[in-house]
Amino acid sequence: MFSTFDPLQGKRLTIMNESGEIVAPEWMPKLPDDKIVDAYKTMLYARIGDLKAVSYQRQGRLYTLPTNIGQEAAAVGSALALEKTDWMVPAYRELGAWLVKGATMRDYFFYFGGSEEGSRYPDGTRLLPVSVPITSQLTHAVGIGFASNYKGEKDVVITYFGDGGSSQGDFHEALNWAAVFSCPTIFFCNNNGYAISLPREKQTKSKTIAQKAIAYDMPGIQIDGNDLFAVYRATSEAVKYARDGNGPVLIEAITYRLGAHTTSDDPSRYRSAEEEKEWEAKDPLLRLRVWLEKKGLWDDAKEKDYSEEATSDIESQFAEFEQYKATPIEDIFKYTFEEMPDSLKEQMIEVRNHVNRMGG
Ligand SMILES: Cc1ncc(C[n+]2csc(CCOP(=O)(O)OP(=O)(O)O)c2C)c(N)n1
């Protein structure tokens, strides 16, 4: 697949177009119908969860948070290509992927409600905490891939970042190291067109992000990130390639964030209403829904029932978060090391004493 979709020649993988039609049946993944319905449900759940979180933030009940709306196919499709034992190293805008990996909306609310509790997943989830410092997570993902090789295991790592992240030094260091040491790490770029207000065209002279893979001699592929089937197929191929010991892969998923960068941002200051309208028509949920309806797998009644079910589940998880008392300050020190090093213990005691002095 990777040789067919040469990013230098402007090739991009699309399997299902904006109208929900299969335009490249030869690449259609062999997914059973019930799995596709489940994928749609997860995308819908992530969308409802995202919209709810934004509205709770507007009510002053959560802190600043990034919006996910429009990027659900890229998140869910890529995560579904992983095995349970594979690792996920997130950025901050892939809610659907975290849900597939085993996180819950409760975790999401805790994290964006300012509690360490939101980064504690059940043992064995193999999902790292949210990473806001841009692309710092890529080097961690390479380290985990390196460790997987060192231990002779077959676990693959996926890490997410944005188009803006590809300009960071960490991006280049991570790709170089992963290629040199053949780490089974998949670099998944959510190219949503903007790094806050900076358009992709001003981010890099390269015509694609995917072509940056060529410099490191690894496969790079550009895909339609709003097409669940293209995302799942390309990520599955990358997972197989990495698991077979061939090293890393760079995937560039073309998508669009239909919402604001974060709840502190106003996108109308840097992009036009026409552009937003154009992308609304490419909504990843809409096209999958059309496809499912044509196959008789989904309808209005199912949409309504599932939306109600998801909404009440999300609301009850939010209620759980709001009933929880603030986590102790010590928690910010606790979860990085299995055994806390002395230097960290000293800092923890210092902070505790400071808080006590302030009467906290
Ligand atoms: C190291 C670092 N520099 C700057 C920031 C501030 N910042 C937060 S998001 C962002 C833009 C990131 O854009 P992109 O990588 O395209 O991802 P997106 O937010 O669009 O998903 C910046 C510059 C940061 N979080 N970390």
Ligand as a Chemical Component Dictionary entry (heavy atoms), coordinates in Angstrom:
data_LIG
# 
_chem_comp.id                   LIG 
_chem_comp.type                 NON-POLYMER 
_chem_comp.pdbx_formal_charge   1 
_chem_comp.three_letter_code    LIG 
# 
loop_
_chem_comp_atom.comp_id 
_chem_comp_atom.atom_id 
_chem_comp_atom.alt_atom_id 
_chem_comp_atom.type_symbol 
_chem_comp_atom.charge 
_chem_comp_atom.model_Cartn_x 
_chem_comp_atom.model_Cartn_y 
_chem_comp_atom.model_Cartn_z 
_chem_comp_atom.pdbx_ordinal 
LIG C1  C1  C 0 6.014  23.170 23.187 1  
LIG C2  C2  C 0 4.751  23.964 23.040 2  
LIG N1  N1  N 0 4.758  25.138 22.395 3  
LIG C3  C3  C 0 3.614  25.852 22.260 4  
LIG C4  C4  C 0 2.440  25.388 22.809 5  
LIG C5  C5  C 0 1.163  26.212 22.657 6  
LIG N2  N2  N 1 0.254  25.523 21.727 7  
LIG C6  C6  C 0 -0.767 24.790 22.165 8  
LIG S1  S1  S 0 -1.607 24.070 20.913 9  
LIG C7  C7  C 0 -0.605 24.750 19.762 10 
LIG C8  C8  C 0 -0.835 24.480 18.286 11 
LIG C9  C9  C 0 -0.672 23.053 17.925 12 
LIG O1  O1  O 0 -1.145 22.840 16.627 13 
LIG P1  P1  P 0 -1.143 21.415 15.970 14 
LIG O2  O2  O 0 0.116  20.700 16.317 15 
LIG O3  O3  O 0 -1.437 21.574 14.525 16 
LIG O4  O4  O 0 -2.318 20.617 16.705 17 
LIG P2  P2  P 0 -3.854 20.983 16.867 18 
LIG O5  O5  O 0 -3.976 21.809 18.124 19 
LIG O6  O6  O 0 -4.310 21.706 15.647 20 
LIG O7  O7  O 0 -4.553 19.685 17.040 21 
LIG C10 C10 C 0 0.387  25.527 20.348 22 
LIG C11 C11 C 0 1.412  26.278 19.617 23 
LIG C12 C12 C 0 2.475  24.162 23.486 24 
LIG N3  N3  N 0 1.376  23.615 24.018 25 
LIG N4  N4  N 0 3.633  23.467 23.584 26 
# 
loop_
_chem_comp_bond.comp_id 
_chem_comp_bond.atom_id_1 
_chem_comp_bond.atom_id_2 
_chem_comp_bond.value_order 
_chem_comp_bond.pdbx_ordinal 
LIG C1  C2  SING 1  
LIG C2  N1  SING 2  
LIG C2  N4  DOUB 3  
LIG N1  C3  DOUB 4  
LIG C3  C4  SING 5  
LIG C4  C5  SING 6  
LIG C4  C12 DOUB 7  
LIG C5  N2  SING 8  
LIG N2  C6  DOUB 9  
LIG N2  C10 SING 10 
LIG C6  S1  SING 11 
LIG S1  C7  SING 12 
LIG C7  C8  SING 13 
LIG C7  C10 DOUB 14 
LIG C8  C9  SING 15 
LIG C9  O1  SING 16 
LIG O1  P1  SING 17 
LIG P1  O2  DOUB 18 
LIG P1  O3  SING 19 
LIG P1  O4  SING 20 
LIG O4  P2  SING 21 
LIG P2  O5  DOUB 22 
LIG P2  O6  SING 23 
LIG P2  O7  SING 24 
LIG C10 C11 SING 25 
LIG C12 N3  SING 26 
LIG C12 N4  SING 27 
# 
